[in-house]
């Protein structure tokens, strides 16, 4: 496996220190079959995803848009959703880490303005 730590890990750690984002090929990430079935024009060994596989959270800023769209239809979380309304938000009950973490508004995780790595 050729997983590599995401270069944005310091900013991503601010969202939830228990999340460990790494870059994988889609084939290495072992994504759900329903997500794989939704992907079009994707070579599973050539396209990367930035994610925490254990927590099922992906970073759309470093993930191919087709992969991001397919994962949104599964139990996986976009990092924005995780931090604001998912298990990583303080509004949804106890957080996974037990810490209340403020989201830094200067972090740009928008897939439209960032480039997939």
TIMI-2910 file (N, C-alpha, C, CB; in pm, 1 decimal, decimal comma, always signed):
<rs>
+----------+----------+----------+----------+----------+----------+----------+----------+----------+----------+----------+----------+------+
!      n_x !      n_y !      n_z !     ca_x !     ca_y !     ca_z !      c_x !      c_y !      c_z !     cb_x !     cb_y !     cb_z ! resn !
+----------+----------+----------+----------+----------+----------+----------+----------+----------+----------+----------+----------+------+
!    +85,3 !   -117,8 !     +0,0 !     +0,0 !     +0,0 !     +0,0 !    +89,4 !   +123,5 !     +0,0 !    -96,8 !     +0,1 !   +122,8 !  Unk !
!    +45,8 !   +226,3 !    -72,3 !   +126,3 !   +346,1 !    -86,9 !    +61,0 !   +468,2 !    -22,7 !   +152,2 !   +372,8 !   -232,9 !  Unk !
!     -1,5 !   +450,8 !    +91,6 !    -68,0 !   +563,0 !   +158,8 !    +35,8 !   +666,5 !   +200,1 !   -148,3 !   +514,1 !   +282,5 !  Unk !
!     -1,8 !   +791,8 !   +181,9 !    +83,9 !   +902,3 !   +219,5 !     +5,0 !  +1000,2 !   +304,6 !   +141,9 !   +971,8 !    +95,1 !  Unk !
!    +67,7 !  +1053,8 !   +406,6 !     +1,2 !  +1151,1 !   +492,0 !    -34,1 !  +1274,6 !   +410,3 !    +90,4 !  +1188,8 !   +612,6 !  Unk !
!   -155,1 !  +1324,2 !   +430,5 !   -201,5 !  +1442,9 !   +359,2 !   -115,5 !  +1562,8 !   +397,4 !   -350,7 !  +1470,9 !   +389,9 !  Unk !
!    -72,7 !  +1643,4 !   +299,6 !     +7,4 !  +1761,6 !   +332,7 !    -69,8 !  +1865,6 !   +414,4 !    +58,4 !  +1825,5 !   +205,6 !  Unk !
!   -202,4 !  +1858,5 !   +415,0 !   -283,7 !  +1951,7 !   +493,8 !   -314,5 !  +1898,0 !   +633,3 !   -413,7 !  +1981,7 !   +421,0 !  Unk !
!   -240,6 !  +1796,1 !   +679,4 !   -274,3 !  +1732,1 !   +807,0 !   -279,2 !  +1828,9 !   +924,5 !   -175,0 !  +1624,1 !   +836,8 !  Unk !
!   -194,1 !  +1932,2 !   +933,4 !   -206,4 !  +2020,3 !  +1051,3 !   -343,2 !  +2087,9 !  +1059,7 !    -97,3 !  +2127,1 !  +1048,3 !  Unk !
!   -394,3 !  +2136,5 !   +946,0 !   -524,5 !  +2201,7 !   +945,1 !   -636,4 !  +2101,0 !   +970,3 !   -547,1 !  +2273,5 !   +812,2 !  Unk !
!   -624,4 !  +1983,6 !   +912,0 !   -726,7 !  +1881,1 !   +930,6 !   -730,3 !  +1831,7 !  +1074,7 !   -702,1 !  +1763,9 !   +836,1 !  Unk !
!   -616,5 !  +1829,1 !  +1142,0 !   -610,9 !  +1786,4 !  +1282,5 !   -687,7 !  +1883,6 !  +1372,0 !   -464,4 !  +1775,5 !  +1329,9 !  Unk !
!   -697,9 !  +2009,8 !  +1329,2 !   -774,0 !  +2107,6 !  +1407,4 !   -922,8 !  +2073,3 !  +1408,2 !   -752,9 !  +2249,2 !  +1351,4 !  Unk !
!   -972,0 !  +2007,0 !  +1304,4 !  -1112,6 !  +1968,6 !  +1299,0 !  -1141,7 !  +1856,1 !  +1397,7 !  -1151,1 !  +1925,9 !  +1156,9 !  Unk !
!  -1053,0 !  +1758,2 !  +1404,0 !  -1067,8 !  +1646,7 !  +1497,6 !   -932,8 !  +1576,9 !  +1504,9 !  -1182,6 !  +1547,0 !  +1453,2 !  Unk !
!   -866,4 !  +1583,4 !  +1619,6 !   -732,5 !  +1525,0 !  +1630,2 !   -728,3 !  +1373,0 !  +1614,5 !   -673,3 !  +1561,6 !  +1761,9 !  Unk !
!   -842,8 !  +1307,1 !  +1620,0 !   -844,5 !  +1162,0 !  +1601,8 !   -845,7 !  +1121,5 !  +1455,1 !   -964,5 !  +1102,7 !  +1671,4 !  Unk !
!   -871,0 !  +1215,6 !  +1366,5 !   -873,8 !  +1183,8 !  +1223,3 !   -731,6 !  +1185,7 !  +1167,2 !   -964,3 !  +1284,3 !  +1146,0 !  Unk !
!   -698,5 !  +1085,6 !  +1089,9 !   -566,1 !  +1073,6 !  +1027,7 !   -585,2 !  +1062,9 !   +876,6 !   -487,2 !   +949,2 !  +1083,7 !  Unk !
!   -574,2 !  +1173,8 !   +806,7 !   -597,9 !  +1175,6 !   +662,4 !   -473,1 !  +1131,8 !   +586,3 !   -641,2 !  +1315,7 !   +616,9 !  Unk !
!   -494,4 !  +1037,0 !   +496,8 !   -387,0 !   +986,8 !   +410,3 !   -439,3 !   +979,8 !   +268,0 !   -335,8 !   +846,8 !   +457,8 !  Unk !
!   -346,5 !   +982,4 !   +173,8 !   -380,9 !   +970,6 !    +33,0 !   -361,4 !   +825,2 !     -9,5 !   -294,6 !  +1066,9 !    -54,4 !  Unk !
!   -463,4 !   +770,6 !    -73,0 !   -462,3 !   +634,4 !   -125,4 !   -512,2 !   +638,9 !   -269,2 !   -550,2 !   +538,3 !    -37,9 !  Unk !
!   -486,8 !   +532,2 !   -343,8 !   -560,2 !   +517,1 !   -468,2 !   -698,3 !   +467,1 !   -426,7 !   -487,3 !   +417,6 !   -570,4 !  Unk !
!   -796,3 !   +483,6 !   -514,1 !   -931,3 !   +436,5 !   -483,0 !   -929,8 !   +285,4 !   -458,7 !  -1029,4 !   +472,1 !   -597,8 !  Unk !
!   -848,8 !   +212,9 !   -534,2 !   -839,9 !    +67,8 !   -515,0 !   -786,5 !    +33,6 !   -375,5 !   -749,5 !     +5,1 !   -622,9 !  Unk !
!   -686,5 !   +105,4 !   -329,0 !   -628,2 !    +79,3 !   -196,7 !   -722,9 !   +114,8 !    -82,9 !   -499,2 !   +157,0 !   -180,8 !  Unk !
!   -807,2 !   +213,5 !   -104,8 !   -893,7 !   +263,7 !     +2,7 !  -1003,4 !   +166,4 !    +41,3 !   -955,9 !   +394,1 !    -38,3 !  Unk !
!  -1030,7 !    +68,0 !    -41,5 !  -1132,9 !    -32,6 !    -12,8 !  -1267,7 !    +32,8 !    +18,8 !  -1088,5 !   -121,4 !   +104,4 !  Unk !
!  -1314,1 !   +112,6 !    -75,7 !  -1439,5 !   +185,7 !    -60,4 !  -1558,4 !    +91,3 !    -73,3 !  -1449,2 !   +298,2 !   -164,5 !  Unk !
!  -1675,2 !   +133,0 !    -23,9 !  -1794,4 !    +48,1 !    -34,4 !  -1830,6 !    +19,9 !   -180,4 !  -1913,2 !   +114,2 !    +37,0 !  Unk !
!  -1882,4 !    -99,3 !   -204,0 !  -1919,4 !   -141,0 !   -339,9 !  -2021,3 !    -46,8 !   -401,7 !  -1974,9 !   -283,1 !   -338,6 !  Unk !
!  -2116,6 !     +5,2 !   -321,6 !  -2217,0 !    +94,9 !   -379,1 !  -2153,8 !   +225,1 !   -427,7 !  -2326,4 !   +125,0 !   -276,2 !  Unk !
!  -2047,7 !   +271,1 !   -362,6 !  -1977,8 !   +390,7 !   -408,7 !  -1901,4 !   +360,7 !   -537,6 !  -1881,4 !   +442,7 !   -299,7 !  Unk !
!  -1835,2 !   +246,1 !   -541,9 !  -1760,0 !   +208,8 !   -661,8 !  -1852,7 !   +197,3 !   -782,3 !  -1685,3 !    +76,2 !   -639,6 !  Unk !
!  -1972,5 !   +145,4 !   -762,2 !  -2068,8 !   +130,1 !   -871,3 !  -2115,5 !   +264,8 !   -925,6 !  -2188,8 !    +49,4 !   -824,1 !  Unk !
!  -2112,6 !   +369,1 !   -843,9 !  -2157,7 !   +502,9 !   -886,2 !  -2050,2 !   +581,2 !   -960,8 !  -2202,7 !   +582,8 !   -765,5 !  Unk !
!  -1926,6 !   +537,4 !   -954,0 !  -1816,8 !   +611,4 !  -1016,2 !  -1814,6 !   +585,4 !  -1166,5 !  -1681,4 !   +572,1 !   -952,7 !  Unk !
!  -1790,2 !   +693,8 !  -1241,3 !  -1782,0 !   +682,1 !  -1386,5 !  -1645,2 !   +730,4 !  -1431,5 !  -1895,2 !   +762,8 !  -1456,3 !  Unk !
!  -1595,1 !   +670,1 !  -1537,3 !  -1468,3 !   +713,9 !  -1597,9 !  -1354,4 !   +720,7 !  -1496,3 !  -1486,2 !   +850,5 !  -1663,2 !  Unk !
!  -1348,1 !   +625,0 !  -1408,6 !  -1245,1 !   +628,7 !  -1306,5 !  -1163,0 !   +500,1 !  -1311,9 !  -1307,3 !   +648,2 !  -1166,6 !  Unk !
!  -1033,5 !   +514,3 !  -1322,4 !   -944,4 !   +400,3 !  -1307,6 !   -910,8 !   +391,1 !  -1159,4 !   -814,4 !   +414,6 !  -1396,7 !  Unk !
!   -951,3 !   +285,4 !  -1096,2 !   -937,3 !   +273,8 !   -951,3 !   -792,6 !   +276,4 !   -904,4 !  -1002,3 !   +147,3 !   -904,3 !  Unk !
!   -699,3 !   +246,3 !   -991,5 !   -558,5 !   +248,1 !   -951,9 !   -489,8 !   +380,7 !   -983,5 !   -484,7 !   +135,8 !  -1020,3 !  Unk !
!   -555,4 !   +468,3 !  -1059,7 !   -495,3 !   +596,2 !  -1097,2 !   -552,1 !   +715,3 !  -1021,6 !   -512,7 !   +618,4 !  -1243,4 !  Unk !
!   -669,7 !   +701,0 !   -963,2 !   -737,5 !   +812,4 !   -897,6 !   -714,6 !   +805,0 !   -746,5 !   -889,3 !   +811,4 !   -930,0 !  Unk !
!   -684,4 !   +922,0 !   -687,4 !   -656,5 !   +926,3 !   -543,9 !   -775,5 !   +976,1 !   -463,6 !   -536,8 !  +1014,3 !   -517,0 !  Unk !
!   -775,7 !   +933,7 !   -338,5 !   -870,4 !   +981,4 !   -239,3 !   -790,0 !  +1018,8 !   -116,2 !   -980,2 !   +873,9 !   -206,5 !  Unk !
!   -830,8 !  +1126,5 !    -50,8 !   -770,9 !  +1168,9 !    +75,5 !   -874,5 !  +1137,1 !   +182,4 !   -730,7 !  +1323,6 !    +74,9 !  Unk !
!   -839,8 !  +1047,4 !   +274,6 !   -941,1 !  +1005,0 !   +370,7 !   -881,1 !   +948,5 !   +498,6 !  -1031,2 !   +902,4 !   +308,0 !  Unk !
!   -967,3 !   +934,9 !   +597,2 !   -940,7 !   +856,9 !   +717,1 !  -1027,3 !   +732,5 !   +700,8 !   -973,1 !   +937,9 !   +852,6 !  Unk !
!   -966,6 !   +621,7 !   +665,7 !  -1042,3 !   +499,4 !   +636,9 !  -1113,6 !   +445,8 !   +760,5 !   -949,6 !   +392,4 !   +580,8 !  Unk !
!  -1052,8 !   +458,5 !   +875,6 !  -1111,4 !   +404,8 !   +998,2 !  -1242,5 !   +474,6 !  +1034,2 !  -1012,8 !   +417,9 !  +1113,1 !  Unk !
!  -1247,0 !   +606,8 !  +1017,6 !  -1365,6 !   +684,6 !  +1053,7 !  -1459,6 !   +710,3 !   +936,3 !  -1323,4 !   +815,8 !  +1113,0 !  Unk !
!  -1421,8 !   +669,2 !   +815,6 !  -1503,0 !   +688,3 !   +694,4 !  -1528,5 !   +836,0 !   +665,7 !  -1636,3 !   +614,8 !   +708,1 !  Unk !
!  -1420,3 !   +913,9 !   +667,6 !  -1426,1 !  +1057,4 !   +640,2 !  -1329,8 !  +1087,6 !   +525,8 !  -1390,7 !  +1142,0 !   +768,1 !  Unk !
!  -1376,1 !  +1164,9 !   +426,0 !  -1288,3 !  +1201,3 !   +314,8 !  -1277,8 !  +1352,0 !   +302,2 !  -1339,0 !  +1140,8 !   +183,5 !  Unk !
!  -1166,4 !  +1395,8 !   +244,6 !  -1140,1 !  +1537,3 !   +221,3 !  -1164,7 !  +1565,5 !    +72,6 !   -993,2 !  +1576,4 !   +263,8 !  Unk !
!  -1275,5 !  +1632,2 !    +39,5 !  -1306,4 !  +1656,4 !   -102,1 !  -1205,1 !  +1745,9 !   -172,6 !  -1442,7 !  +1718,1 !   -114,0 !  Unk !
!  -1128,5 !  +1824,2 !    -98,2 !  -1028,9 !  +1911,1 !   -160,6 !   -917,1 !  +1831,1 !   -227,0 !   -970,0 !  +2005,8 !    -57,1 !  Unk !
!   -894,8 !  +1708,5 !   -179,9 !   -788,7 !  +1624,3 !   -235,1 !   -842,9 !  +1493,7 !   -290,7 !   -684,4 !  +1595,2 !   -129,1 !  Unk !
!   -970,8 !  +1492,7 !   -324,4 !  -1034,5 !  +1371,7 !   -376,7 !  -1100,2 !  +1404,8 !   -509,9 !  -1139,3 !  +1314,6 !   -275,7 !  Unk !
!  -1084,9 !  +1315,2 !   -605,6 !  -1147,5 !  +1332,1 !   -736,6 !  -1297,3 !  +1359,7 !   -718,4 !  -1125,0 !  +1205,8 !   -825,5 !  Unk !
!  -1354,0 !  +1460,8 !   -785,7 !  -1495,6 !  +1494,5 !   -767,9 !  -1591,5 !  +1377,4 !   -789,2 !  -1532,2 !  +1604,4 !   -861,9 !  Unk !
!  -1563,3 !  +1291,1 !   -885,2 !  -1649,0 !  +1175,3 !   -910,7 !  -1651,2 !  +1081,5 !   -788,9 !  -1600,4 !  +1099,1 !  -1036,3 !  Unk !
!  -1536,6 !  +1067,1 !   -724,6 !  -1526,4 !   +982,3 !   -605,3 !  -1601,4 !  +1047,9 !   -489,3 !  -1377,2 !   +957,7 !   -567,2 !  Unk !
!  -1581,4 !  +1177,4 !   -471,7 !  -1652,1 !  +1250,2 !   -365,0 !  -1803,0 !  +1237,2 !   -380,2 !  -1612,3 !  +1398,7 !   -365,5 !  Unk !
!  -1851,3 !  +1257,0 !   -500,8 !  -1995,5 !  +1249,3 !   -526,4 !  -2048,3 !  +1110,0 !   -493,0 !  -2026,7 !  +1284,3 !   -673,7 !  Unk !
!  -1975,5 !  +1007,3 !   -531,7 !  -2018,7 !   +869,3 !   -503,9 !  -2019,2 !   +841,1 !   -353,7 !  -1926,9 !   +768,5 !   -576,0 !  Unk !
!  -1920,2 !   +892,3 !   -280,9 !  -1913,5 !   +866,2 !   -137,0 !  -2023,5 !   +937,6 !    -59,7 !  -1778,5 !   +908,0 !    -83,0 !  Unk !
!  -2070,8 !  +1050,1 !   -111,2 !  -2178,1 !  +1123,1 !    -43,3 !  -2307,3 !  +1042,8 !    -36,9 !  -2203,7 !  +1255,0 !   -113,5 !  Unk !
!  -2320,1 !   +942,1 !   -122,4 !  -2439,5 !   +856,5 !   -123,6 !  -2423,0 !   +733,6 !    -34,1 !  -2470,9 !   +812,2 !   -266,5 !  Unk !
!  -2315,7 !   +730,7 !    +45,2 !  -2288,2 !   +616,5 !   +133,3 !  -2281,8 !   +663,9 !   +278,0 !  -2155,3 !   +545,9 !    +93,3 !  Unk !
!  -2231,3 !   +578,1 !   +363,3 !  -2216,0 !   +611,9 !   +505,2 !  -2090,2 !   +695,3 !   +531,9 !  -2211,5 !   +484,3 !   +588,7 !  Unk !
!  -2011,9 !   +726,9 !   +429,4 !  -1892,1 !   +808,4 !   +445,2 !  -1929,8 !   +954,9 !   +463,1 !  -1798,6 !   +791,4 !   +324,3 !  Unk !
!  -1844,3 !  +1031,0 !   +531,4 !  -1866,0 !  +1172,8 !   +557,4 !  -1763,7 !  +1257,3 !   +483,0 !  -1859,3 !  +1201,6 !   +707,7 !  Unk !
!  -1810,3 !  +1365,5 !   +422,7 !  -1723,8 !  +1473,0 !   +376,8 !  -1670,3 !  +1537,3 !   +505,1 !  -1801,2 !  +1578,3 !   +282,7 !  Unk !
!  -1544,2 !  +1578,5 !   +508,7 !  -1485,3 !  +1634,9 !   +630,2 !  -1564,6 !  +1755,7 !   +680,5 !  -1340,0 !  +1675,1 !   +604,6 !  Unk !
!  -1625,5 !  +1832,9 !   +587,3 !  -1708,0 !  +1947,7 !   +628,6 !  -1829,4 !  +1899,5 !   +707,3 !  -1753,6 !  +2030,2 !   +505,1 !  Unk !
!  -1896,0 !  +1796,9 !   +655,2 !  -2013,8 !  +1741,2 !   +721,4 !  -1975,2 !  +1681,6 !   +856,4 !  -2080,7 !  +1634,2 !   +632,7 !  Unk !
!  -1864,3 !  +1609,4 !   +860,7 !  -1815,6 !  +1548,1 !   +985,0 !  -1797,7 !  +1654,6 !  +1093,8 !  -1681,5 !  +1473,6 !   +960,3 !  Unk !
!  -1734,9 !  +1765,6 !  +1056,2 !  -1700,6 !  +1868,3 !  +1153,8 !  -1817,5 !  +1957,4 !  +1193,4 !  -1590,8 !  +1952,8 !  +1100,1 !  Unk !
!  -1918,5 !  +1970,3 !  +1106,6 !  -2027,0 !  +2063,3 !  +1136,3 !  -2156,3 !  +1997,1 !  +1181,9 !  -2054,9 !  +2145,5 !  +1016,6 !  Unk !
!  -2189,9 !  +1881,4 !  +1123,6 !  -2316,5 !  +1819,7 !  +1161,4 !  -2306,1 !  +1669,5 !  +1183,5 !  -2419,2 !  +1847,3 !  +1056,4 !  Unk !
!  -2189,7 !  +1612,7 !  +1158,9 !  -2170,0 !  +1469,1 !  +1176,4 !  -2114,2 !  +1435,9 !  +1313,6 !  -2077,6 !  +1415,7 !  +1069,4 !  Unk !
!  -2058,1 !  +1316,5 !  +1327,4 !  -2005,2 !  +1271,5 !  +1456,0 !  -1894,8 !  +1359,3 !  +1513,8 !  -1953,9 !  +1133,5 !  +1441,8 !  Unk !
!  -1826,4 !  +1437,3 !  +1430,0 !  -1719,2 !  +1522,8 !  +1479,4 !  -1765,0 !  +1658,8 !  +1528,1 !  -1618,7 !  +1541,5 !  +1373,5 !  Unk !
!  -1895,5 !  +1689,5 !  +1515,9 !  -1943,6 !  +1821,3 !  +1558,8 !  -1983,9 !  +1817,8 !  +1705,1 !  -2062,3 !  +1867,1 !  +1472,2 !  Unk !
!  -1967,0 !  +1928,9 !  +1771,9 !  -2005,7 !  +1936,5 !  +1912,6 !  -2156,7 !  +1945,2 !  +1927,7 !  -1939,6 !  +2056,6 !  +1979,7 !  Unk !
!  -2229,2 !  +1979,4 !  +1818,2 !  -2374,6 !  +1989,5 !  +1823,8 !  -2444,2 !  +1854,0 !  +1817,3 !  -2423,7 !  +2076,3 !  +1711,6 !  Unk !
!  -2371,2 !  +1750,3 !  +1775,5 !  -2434,0 !  +1619,8 !  +1757,7 !  -2414,2 !  +1529,8 !  +1878,7 !  -2379,0 !  +1552,3 !  +1634,2 !  Unk !
!  -2386,0 !  +1588,0 !  +1992,1 !  -2361,7 !  +1507,5 !  +2111,7 !  -2213,2 !  +1502,5 !  +2138,6 !  -2419,0 !  +1364,9 !  +2096,2 !  Unk !
!  -2171,1 !  +1407,5 !  +2219,2 !  -2028,2 !  +1398,8 !  +2249,8 !  -1948,2 !  +1372,9 !  +2123,3 !  -2001,4 !  +1288,3 !  +2353,1 !  Unk !
!  -1836,4 !  +1443,3 !  +2108,8 !  -1753,4 !  +1420,9 !  +1991,4 !  -1674,7 !  +1292,6 !  +2008,7 !  -1658,8 !  +1539,9 !  +1967,0 !  Unk !
!  -1619,0 !  +1246,9 !  +1899,3 !  -1541,0 !  +1124,5 !  +1902,9 !  -1422,6 !  +1139,5 !  +1996,6 !  -1493,4 !  +1087,0 !  +1762,9 !  Unk !
!  -1364,9 !  +1258,4 !  +2002,1 !  -1246,4 !  +1280,1 !  +2083,8 !  -1280,3 !  +1327,2 !  +2224,2 !  -1156,0 !  +1380,0 !  +2017,6 !  Unk !
!  -1403,4 !  +1370,3 !  +2246,7 !  -1438,5 !  +1427,5 !  +2375,9 !  -1397,7 !  +1573,3 !  +2386,7 !  -1374,4 !  +1348,4 !  +2486,9 !  Unk !
!  -1347,6 !  +1632,8 !  +2278,7 !  -1305,0 !  +1772,1 !  +2278,9 !  -1398,8 !  +1855,1 !  +2193,8 !  -1161,0 !  +1785,3 !  +2228,3 !  Unk !
!  -1423,9 !  +1977,3 !  +2234,2 !  -1497,3 !  +2069,7 !  +2149,1 !  -1393,5 !  +2148,0 !  +2070,2 !  -1591,5 !  +2165,0 !  +2232,7 !  Unk !
!  -1396,0 !  +2136,1 !  +1938,5 !  -1296,8 !  +2198,1 !  +1852,3 !  -1365,6 !  +2299,5 !  +1763,6 !  -1222,1 !  +2092,6 !  +1767,9 !  Unk !
!  -1315,8 !  +2421,0 !  +1763,0 !  -1366,4 !  +2523,4 !  +1673,6 !  -1304,8 !  +2503,6 !  +1535,6 !  -1335,8 !  +2665,2 !  +1728,4 !  Unk !
!  -1382,3 !  +2524,7 !  +1432,4 !  -1332,0 !  +2513,8 !  +1296,1 !  -1271,2 !  +2646,5 !  +1257,2 !  -1444,1 !  +2472,6 !  +1197,0 !  Unk !
!  -1146,6 !  +2643,7 !  +1214,0 !  -1076,2 !  +2763,3 !  +1171,6 !  -1136,0 !  +2811,0 !  +1039,2 !   -923,5 !  +2736,3 !  +1158,0 !  Unk !
!  -1194,6 !  +2930,1 !  +1034,7 !  -1257,9 !  +2977,2 !   +911,8 !  -1158,6 !  +3003,9 !   +799,6 !  -1335,8 !  +3102,0 !   +939,8 !  Unk !
!  -1028,6 !  +3009,6 !   +829,0 !   -928,3 !  +3035,3 !   +726,2 !   -885,7 !  +2909,1 !   +652,0 !   -807,6 !  +3100,3 !   +788,2 !  Unk !
!   -928,7 !  +2791,6 !   +698,6 !   -894,4 !  +2668,3 !   +629,7 !   -981,6 !  +2655,5 !   +506,0 !   -911,6 !  +2545,5 !   +722,6 !  Unk !
!   -918,1 !  +2641,1 !   +391,3 !   -991,7 !  +2628,5 !   +266,1 !   -999,9 !  +2480,6 !   +228,9 !   -923,9 !  +2711,3 !   +152,3 !  Unk !
!  -1114,2 !  +2419,6 !   +255,6 !  -1135,7 !  +2280,2 !   +220,9 !  -1235,3 !  +2267,1 !   +106,6 !  -1184,3 !  +2202,3 !   +342,3 !  Unk !
!  -1260,9 !  +2376,6 !    +38,2 !  -1356,5 !  +2377,1 !    -71,8 !  -1297,1 !  +2307,3 !   -193,3 !  -1397,8 !  +2520,8 !   -107,3 !  Unk !
!  -1361,0 !  +2199,6 !   -242,0 !  -1305,6 !  +2128,0 !   -356,8 !  -1303,9 !  +2211,1 !   -484,6 !  -1384,0 !  +2002,3 !   -380,5 !  Unk !
!  -1383,0 !  +2316,5 !   -489,9 !  -1384,9 !  +2402,2 !   -608,8 !  -1261,6 !  +2491,4 !   -617,3 !  -1510,1 !  +2488,0 !   -609,2 !  Unk !
!  -1202,6 !  +2527,4 !   -502,4 !  -1087,5 !  +2616,5 !   -503,9 !   -956,0 !  +2544,1 !   -478,8 !  -1105,7 !  +2724,3 !   -401,5 !  Unk !
!   -963,0 !  +2419,2 !   -435,9 !   -841,8 !  +2339,9 !   -412,1 !   -826,8 !  +2240,3 !   -525,0 !   -847,1 !  +2266,9 !   -274,1 !  Unk !
!   -708,1 !  +2189,6 !   -539,1 !   -680,5 !  +2090,9 !   -644,7 !   -658,0 !  +1956,3 !   -583,2 !   -558,7 !  +2131,4 !   -729,1 !  Unk !
!   -708,3 !  +1852,2 !   -647,3 !   -683,6 !  +1714,9 !   -600,3 !   -535,1 !  +1688,0 !   -611,0 !   -765,7 !  +1609,3 !   -682,7 !  Unk !
!   -480,6 !  +1622,3 !   -508,1 !   -336,3 !  +1593,1 !   -508,6 !   -308,0 !  +1466,2 !   -583,6 !   -282,2 !  +1582,0 !   -366,4 !  Unk !
+----------+----------+----------+----------+----------+----------+----------+----------+----------+----------+----------+----------+------+
</rs>
